[in-house]
Amino acid sequence: MPTDLRDRRGRALRDLRVSVTDRCNFRCGYCMPRELFGPDHAFLPRHEVLSVDEITRLVTAFAANGVTKVRLTGGEPLLRPDLEQLVARIAQVPGVEDIAMTSNGALLAERVVGLRAAGLHRVTVSLDSVDPVVFSELADTRVPLQRVLDGIAAVVAAGLGPVKLNAVVQRGRNEAGLLDLVDFAREGGHVLRLIEFMDVGATNGWDRSGVVPSAEVLARIAAVHPLDPVDAPRGDAVAERWRYRDGRGELGLISSVTRPFCGDCVRARLTAIGELHTCLFSPVGFDLRTPLRSGASDEELAALVAGRWAVRDDRYSEQRGSGTLPIGPRPEMSYLGG
């Protein structure tokens, strides 16, 4: 299969986010609000979730079309007991150069050494506050903040640093602790990435008034810790990078609402049941599990991926900004893998 595959807007396929489970042990309001994902919520039946062999075959199909980076997500990926086996298998896929994982960090301390041995290269931890009370409110969990901080320390000890820390900044929720997050990242040598609150799915109660624009975030931080833009081009990365003038690391800003980057998006998403989504905001997925379980060859699966990517024309965030947003249902972030 050709590796110069392009969609209708000339975007290549380079990154694949794989949701390995739709389950999570946190109930963050912008992702899985407890009132809608409570004890009676029907998660995916186990037999519908892709196996290690099935995920590996689909990753191979994506790699045949140019994917070099694979990120494992959820839900919470560490709730999957065979994650180390999956990482080891993906590490053997020709063309895959980088395997990363996004986690809430609660189970990292127990698993990170085995994951590194299996072939994991990088870890991102979602951390919206370093204030124990605010953390518990935002994550809606009884898991103490210290367990997450211990997980971050374990990642560094295992040799997988620097850790990327993702924080969704929400007006009136955690913005007051913004500089505390910055200081925690600077002191630990972590890379903090501050994300604008997005309208993913239909259950997080998104309102534009809850968005703290990245320009405002940048101004607040720079007033205390002067910053310079990183000269290197952003390329296909989603974060704009800034370097602290005192040499103590970097900061990333992800501005999906106020400064859309649809034109540079090279990401595909694979759900836990084998649906290909070509945008975080896509209303429907493309079923790859049915042909996979019906005996399709590796070449046929790769051709299906190529065919779907070739007709891709997603630009949701640009449409949101221009007022031409299409109306329709959207899958939840926990289903798509963020």
N, C-alpha and C positions, 0 to 999 in steps of 0.2 A: 504494500500500500504506500502511496506517496506521503511524504512527511511535510509537504508544502500545502496541505489542505487549508483552504480559506472559506470563511463564511461569506454571506452577501455583502458584508461591510469590510471585507478584506482582513478579518481577524483570524489568526492561526489558532490551533488547538494545542495548548501547552500544559495546562494545569488541570488536574482532576481531583475533585473533592468527593470522597467516598463516605457516605453515611453507613456505618456498620451496625447501627441500632437506632430505633426511635425512642428508646427509654432513657430516662435521666433520673439522677438522685437529687437534683435541685429543681426548684420551681420558679426560676427567674421570670419576672412579670413580662418582659419584652420577648420571651421565647415560649415558656410553658406555664402560663398563669394557673395557679392551683384551682381556681374556681372552675376551670375548664379541663384541667388535666389532673383531676382528683382520683380518689381510690376506685371510682367506677369507670374511669377512662379505659377504653378498649385499645390497647396497644396492638401492634402487629402480631399475629400468631407466629410462633417460632418457625413453622414449616414454610411460611411465606418469605422469611428473611433469607437472603443469599448465604450460602455456605462459603467456607474459605476457598474451596476449589472454584466455585462459581464467581466469586469476586476476582480471584486471580485471573481467570479466563477473560473476564470483561476488562480488567486493567490491561491485559495483554492486547486486547482489541483497541483500546484507546492509545496505548503506546505505539502501536503500528501506525497510528494517525498523527503522531507527533508529540504526545504527552511525555514529558520528562519528569514532572513533579506530581507526586501523589500525596494528598493530605487526608488523613483518617479523622472522621468526625462522628457526631451522633445527632441527637441525643448525646449521651456520655459514652465515648468509645470504650472506656475502661470497664464498663459493665459487661463487656463481651469477654468471656473467659478464654477464648481462643485467639485473642488479639496478637499475642507473640507469634503464634503459628502463621497468622495472616501476614504480619510484617515480614517474616522470614520468606514467605512465598513471593510476596511482591518484590522483595529485594532481588529476586532471581529473574524478574521479568526484563528482557532485553529492552534497553532504551530508558528505563526508569533510573534517574540519577539522584533523586531526592525524595525521601519519605519523611513526612512530618505528621504531627498529631495535634489536634486542638482538644483540650480537656478542661474541666472545671477544677482539676487539681486534687480533689478529695482523696483519690485512690492512687495518686502518682507514687508516693513514697514506697509502696509495696511492689510496684510493677516496673519502675523505670529502668532498673538494672537489666532485667530480662528483656525489655523492649529494645534497649540499646544493643544488647548482644544479638538480638534477632535482626537488627539492621536499621532501626529508627535513627534518623539524623537530627531532627529538630522537634522541639516541643513549644506549643503556645498554650498559655493558661489564661482563661477568662477570669478577670479579677476586677470588679467594678468599684471596690472600695477596700481600704486597709483599716477602716474603722470597724471594729467587731459588730457594733450595733447596726450600722448602715449595711454592712455586708450581709448580715442575717436577714434584714428586711428585704434587700434587693434579691437575694438568692432564695428567699423563703425556705430556709433550711435550718435544721438543728445542727448540722455539721459546723463545728467551730472554725472560725477563720484560721486559727493556728494550724489546723490540719492541712489547709491549702498552702499556707506559707511553708510548712514542712515539706510538702510535695515539691514546691519550687526549689527549695534548698537541695532536695534529693536529686533533682534534675541536674543542677550544677555539679553536685558531687559525683554524679555518674558520667560527667564529661560531655554533657549535651548543652552547655551554656554557649552563648547567652540565651536566656529564656525570653521569649516574646510574651508580653502581657497585654491582653486585649481588654479595654474598658469601654463600655458604652456609656457615654455621658448624657445624662438626662436632666433637664431643667427642674430644679427643685427637689431632686432625688439624691444625686451624688456629686453635683458640681461643686459644692462647698468643700469637698475633700480632694479636689483636683490636684492641688499642690502636694498634698500628702502622698498621693499615688506617684507623682513625679519624683518626690524625694526618695520614696521606697525603691523605685526603679533605678535611680541614679546611684544610691548607696549599694545596691546589690549587683550592679553591672548588667541590669536587664534592659531590654528595649521595650518601652511603653508605646502602645499604639492606641490612640484615642479615636473612638468611632462615633460618628453622628447617629443618633437614635433613628432607626429606619422603620418603615411601614411593611415589615415582612409578615406575611400571613394575614389573618383577619381577627386574631384574638388578643393582640397586645395593646389595644386601646390607643393606637398611635394617633397623635395630633401634632401638627407642626409646631405648636407652642412648646412642646416638650423637647424640641431640638435645640441644642446649643451649637451654633455654627462653629466650624473648625477655626475660622478667622478669629472669633472671640476667644476660643480656647488658647490659640497660639499667642494672642496678645496678653492674656493673663499670665501664661507661663513665662513668656519672654520678659515681662516686667520684673520678674524675680530672677530668672535664669536666662540670660541673653542667649539667643540662638542664631545660627546661620544656616541657610539652606544647603543641603548636600548637593554638590555640583553635578554628581552623576545623574544621568537621565532616569526618570522613573521607569521607563520601558513598560513592561506589562504588569508591574506591581501596582497594587491598589493604594498604597500609602505614599503620601508625600513625606519625604524624609528631611529632618532638621537635626543639626549637630549642636550640642551645647558648646558655647564659646570657651568654656573652661576646660574642655577636653573630656568631660565625664559622660561620654556616651551619646546616644541618639534618641530622637523622638519621632514617632510616625503619626500622621493625621490621615484618617480615612473619611472623606467628605462626600459620601454617596448622595446626600440630599442637596447640599449647596454647591458642590462642584463635581457633577457626575463624571465618571470615567468610563462610560460604556464603550467609547471608541477604542479603548485599549484592552478590553476584557478578553482574556484568552482562556477562561475557566469553563469547565463543564462540571456538572454535579450528577452523581450516581446515588440514588436512594437505596435504602436497605432492601428493597424488593426489586431492584434492578431497573428503575426508571431513569432515563437520561433527561435531565433538565439543563437547558442551555442558558438559563438565567435564574438568579435567586428569586426573581419575581414571576417566573413563568407559570401560567395557569395550569398546564398539563404537562405530563412527562411522556417520553417515548419509551415504550415497553421493550426492554431487551431480555427480560427474564423468560418470556414465553418462547422466543426462538432458541435461547440458550438451553432451556429444559426440553425443547423439542428436537434437539440433536443438531443444531446449527454448528458448522465448523468454525474454527478460529477465523478463517478468511471471510466467511459469511458474516460473522459478528463484526469484524473490522469494517466490512463494507456497509453494514447498517449504521455504524457510528459515523462513517464518512458521509453517508447520504443525509443523515440528520443534520450534521454540522454544516454541510454545504448550503442548506436552505435557511440557516439561522439568520435572523435579522433583529434580535432583541436589543432594545435600548430603553428599558423601563425608566431608569432614573432620569434620562434626558427628557422623556415624555412627561414625567412628573413635573419637572422644572418648567417645561414649556406650556403646561396646561392642556396637553393632548393625551392625557393618560387613559389607556383603555380600561374599561370597567369589567370586572369579572373576578371569580374566586381565585385565591392564591394559596398554595400549600404553606403549612407552618414551617418555621425555621427548624424546629426539632425534627421534622420529616425530611427536609432537604439537606440538613447538615450545615447550615450557616454559611 
